[in-house]
């Protein structure tokens, strides 16, 4: 007989989640204190002061009402006492009013510090993650949840915790007043809190679960709206008249989420109405009890007013506590997503690294290299072994999907092979400090970045210390032909580029590519890589770039990828990839004579450049 797993009891689920929530609250509290200890302290102090004011106000109001009652009954010895209590009431109210803007100012400082902390942590975390993470949709779901919830949920937790502390202190004073008259009044109001707390915690959990499930749909909505609003896609959307189609998709995802949110809100509203309605009825019963006691002469008018006010305020503060506890519970679940992102395993760091000695005479050695993405069955690269000599110029070619760019990322240490290894100068690349290693390599990728900065910065980001070294900067610009762009721009190297921030100069794709190439040339690297960065250039311009690249990289080890095989003639050796395997390697003429994969690709491509004969009639 097949054994079925026994479902875990609901109590154990609740206990496990409660422990998770408490862990997150402890972690978040520590983060808050380390981030802004001064403003946390000020907020707590203001809350303690604010908590005492309502109790003192009830006491002063009771005495004021009693004094006025005696004045009306002509049993008072004068108006001075009533005026004194009135002054006390006004002073307490003015103090309460004065503390509120101060408290809001403190919260503003606190929120800004917390937002900055989480934004910085998330951004810095992203820069330390293995590059392979960025190829996983699960990563983007977690990033979306972390980034969109970071600061607001953090400050929401702080505000809720402070409100609870303030309310608890105020309730302590009110209950003391109520218990002075009868124990049932205080006990009854405390019991009202239990179902209200349970309902609000339940609603918080349901809202969190809904948010979690809707993350993928929200990312799709943002992606679709981005397509409709970005410059890069504007031309194609108009040519193919795609706006209505894309917005229909937005509408589908949006209203699917909206219907789920409305259904949950209806459910929550009905549950809250039942619990809060019961609380109001119980409050009415308590007031009836006070009216009955007053009819027996057991209460003065001032005492009656004070007790009714204490009951009403206690119930109001109990509602605040249950509501804020729900907020804390919900915040803890949300903030768990932030810490889940911040707990991603970073690029592996060893305690000790071998000193990078350069390529020496051994160059770059690749042995048995295979690669696949985590949680994927398909291999991208299969058992690749090769040797690149120091100073050699190597071209990598192959069909789309052959694994060319993946091999480049493995050679540069951006991807960690699942099997095999890459050695620089005889040392496993994993045993070299990645920061020190990357100081000796430079690359321009096919998806290079068009920074919306100045031209100087766009080139200077290739080597920050060279950004303001005019001779180095201009030399790099000359190598990549970005100097021609500087000559045509009104501000030269200090001209702003791009339209993202309003006043920049927009450039063609070919011009951006020249800037990206210049950026790579700025670094005095031992190994230079071009991962098909010239795709938008015409064949003649691309040939000129590669010819320039080969001549300027004299004395360096150069690796480049190109789909136009004519450019590969300049390489010392050509590596041919097919289906993730290294199937051929050699010089252009050797591979042509071998009449294999490369020769077939070259002849097929050459046909596109042969002039057709035109008959003249």
C-alpha positions, 0 to 999 in steps of 0.5 A: 500500500502506498504511504501518503504523507500526513499533512502537518497540523494547522497549529504547527503551521501557525507555530512555524510561521510565528517563529519566522515572523518573530525572527524577521522582527528581531532582524528588522529591529536590529537593522533599524537600530543600526541605521538610525539609533538617534531617531529611533530614540527620539521617536520612542521618547515622543511616544512615551510622552504622547502616551501619558497625555490622554490619561492626564487629559481624562484626569484634568477633564474629570476635575474640570467637569466636577468644578463646573458642576459645583459652580452650576450648583452654587456649591463652589467657593470660586471660579479660580479652580475651574479656570486652573483645570481648564488651563491644564486641559488646554496645556495638555492639548497644546503639548499634544499638538506640538508633539505631532509635527515634531514626531512627523519630522522624526519619522521623515528622517527615519524613513529617509534613512531606512529607505536609503539603507535598503536601497543601498543594500539591495543595489550593492547585493545585486553587484555582488551576485553571480552573473548567472542569477541574472538569467533566472526569472526567479531572481527577478521575482525576488528582486521585484518583491524586495525592491518594491517593498523595502523602505515603506514596509520597514518604516511601516513596521517602526510606526506600527511598533511605536503606535503599539507601545504608545497605545499600550501605555495609554491603555494601562492608564485607562484600565487603572481608571476603569478598574478603580470603578469596577473590574468588569469594565477593564476585563471586558474591554481586554477580551474584546481585543482577542477576536479583533487581533485574530481577524487582523492577523489573518487578513495580513497573512492573506494580503501577503500571500496574494502579493506573493502570488501576483508578483509575476503578473505585476512584473509582466504589467511593468514590462508591457507598460515599459514597452509602450513608453520606452524610446527603444520600442516606440518605432516598432510599436507604431510600424506594427500598430501594437499599442492596442494589442499590448494594452489588451495584455496589460488589461488582462493581467491588471484586472485579473489581479484587481478582481482578486484584490477586490474579493479579498477586500470584501472578505476582509471588510465583512470580517472586520465589520462583524468583529468591530460591530460586536465591540461597539455593542459591548461598549454600549453595554458598558455605558448602560452599566455606567448610566445605571450606576449614575442613577443610583448616585454612585458617580459624579458627572465628572466621573461619568464623563471620565469613565465613558471617555476612558472606555471609548479611548481604551477601545480606540487604542485596543483597535489601534493595537490590533490593527498595528499588530496586523501591520507588524505581522504583515510587514514581517512577512513582506520584509522577509522577502527583502532579507531573502534577496539580501541572503542570496549567495554572493560570488564565492570568496576565498579566505586566501587567494593566489597572487595573480602573476599574469598570463606568463608563458602559459597563456589561457588554458581551458580543460574539460569545460562544461556549463549549464544554468542552475536547475537546468538539464540542458548543457550550454557548453560540452567538454571544451578544451583549448589553449590561447597563447599569450599575445594571440589573436583568437576569433570565436565563430558559430551559429546563434546559440552555439555558446560563444558568449557563454564561453567568453563569460567563462573565460572572463570568470563571469560564469563558473563552469559546472565541470572543468576549469580555466587557468590564467598563467597556470593558476585556476581562475577561481583561486585568483582574487576576482577584483585583482584579476579584473584589473587586467582584462577589458571587454566590450559586449554585444549588449554594451551599456549606453550610459546617460552620462557625459562622453568623458564618463562613458569612456572613463568608466573603463578605468576610473583613474583614467577618466580625468587623464586627458592624454589617456582618455583621448588616446582611448577615444582615438583607438575606438574612434569616439574622438570623431564624436567629441569633435561634433558635440557642442560640449566635446568630452563634457557633453551630456549623452542620451535623452533620458534626462532631457538635455543630452545629445542622442547618438546613433547605434554605431556611435554608441558602439564606438564609445563602448569600444573606446571604453574598453581601450582605456584600460591597459588590459592584458586580455581584451575581448570584443563580444560582437560589439559591432553588429550595428555597423556596416561590413566595411566599418566592422572590418575597419574596427577589427583591423584597428582592434588587431593592430592596437592590441599588439602585445595583448591577448585578444579574443573576439566574436563576429558573425561576419566571417570575413573579419576572422581572416585577421585572427591568428586562430579561429575557434568554431563552436557548434551546439556547445562543442568546439568542433574546429580550430585553426587559421582561416586558410586551414579551415577553408581547406579542411572543408568543414563547418567553418568553410561551409559557413564562410561560403554561404555568407560570401554569397550575400556579398557577390554581385549578381550579373545584370543582363543589358537588353 
